[in-house]
């Protein structure tokens, strides 16, 4: 229970910091970049170091990097489907989700496991 409270408070502080940073930066399109993912990742890694040690946090960080790379491929595929193939955003995201998981799981199986 105590760990959940720490996660809530520490995560909230980091999310708030990144939200303010995103609000201050120009152009405003950067605000979304700093809204959630980096702040939650930093909070998670910080708590992982405290609770489980540096080795465990390093494994978590590698997994986050693989997930981010898979997401990048997913986002590029979504953009290509919507722009070049003129597929509606809902269908492009649904079609691309399988690719995201396939890349993430494939890299995990081939490299991280």
C-alpha positions in Angstrom: 0.0 0.0 0.0 2.8 2.4 0.9 4.4 1.8 -2.6 1.2 2.8 -4.3 1.1 6.1 -2.3 4.7 6.8 -3.3 3.9 6.0 -6.9 0.9 8.3 -6.8 2.7 11.3 -5.2 6.0 10.9 -7.0 4.4 10.2 -10.4 2.0 13.1 -9.9 4.9 15.5 -9.2 6.9 14.4 -12.2 3.8 14.6 -14.5 3.1 18.0 -13.2 6.7 19.1 -13.9 6.6 17.9 -17.4 3.2 19.4 -18.0 4.5 22.8 -16.9 7.6 22.3 -19.1 5.4 21.5 -22.1 3.3 24.5 -21.5 6.3 26.8 -21.3 8.1 25.5 -24.5 7.3 26.8 -27.9 5.8 25.7 -30.2 2.8 24.4 -28.3 2.9 21.2 -30.3 5.7 20.1 -27.9 3.3 20.1 -25.0 2.0 16.7 -25.8 5.4 15.2 -26.0 6.1 16.1 -22.3 2.6 15.4 -21.0 2.6 11.7 -20.0 5.0 9.1 -21.3 8.4 10.6 -20.3 7.2 11.6 -16.9 5.6 8.3 -16.1 8.6 6.5 -17.4 10.9 8.5 -15.2 8.7 8.0 -12.2 8.5 4.2 -12.9 12.3 3.9 -13.3 13.0 5.9 -10.1 10.6 3.8 -8.1 12.1 0.6 -9.6 15.6 1.7 -8.6 14.4 2.3 -5.0 12.3 -0.8 -4.7 14.3 -3.4 -6.8 17.7 -2.0 -7.6 19.6 -0.7 -10.6 19.7 -4.0 -12.5 15.9 -4.3 -12.5 15.5 -0.7 -13.5 17.9 -1.3 -16.4 15.8 -4.2 -17.6 12.7 -2.0 -17.4 14.4 0.8 -19.3 15.4 -1.6 -22.1 11.8 -2.7 -22.3 10.6 0.9 -22.5 13.1 1.6 -25.3 11.8 -1.4 -27.3 8.2 -0.4 -26.7 9.0 3.2 -27.9 10.7 1.9 -31.0 7.7 -0.3 -31.8 5.4 2.6 -31.2 7.5 4.7 -33.6 6.9 2.1 -36.3 3.2 2.0 -35.5 2.9 5.8 -35.7 4.8 5.9 -39.0 2.5 3.2 -40.4 -0.6 5.0 -39.2 0.6 8.2 -40.8 1.4 6.5 -44.1 -2.0 4.7 -44.2 -3.9 7.9 -43.6 -1.8 10.1 -45.9 -1.0 7.8 -48.8 -3.8 5.3 -48.7 -6.5 7.7 -47.4 -7.6 5.3 -44.8 -9.7 6.8 -41.9 -7.8 7.3 -38.7 -9.9 4.7 -36.7 -9.2 2.0 -39.3 -5.5 2.9 -39.6 -4.9 2.7 -35.9 -6.8 -0.6 -35.6 -4.8 -2.1 -38.5 -1.5 -0.8 -37.2 -2.0 -2.0 -33.6 -1.1 -5.6 -34.6 2.2 -4.4 -36.1 3.0 -2.5 -32.9 2.6 -5.7 -30.8 4.3 -7.9 -33.4 7.4 -5.6 -33.4 7.6 -5.3 -29.7 7.1 -9.0 -29.0 9.4 -9.9 -31.8 12.2 -7.8 -30.5 11.6 -9.1 -27.0 11.8 -12.7 -28.2 14.9 -12.1 -30.4 16.9 -9.8 -28.3 15.7 -9.2 -24.7 14.7 -12.6 -23.6 
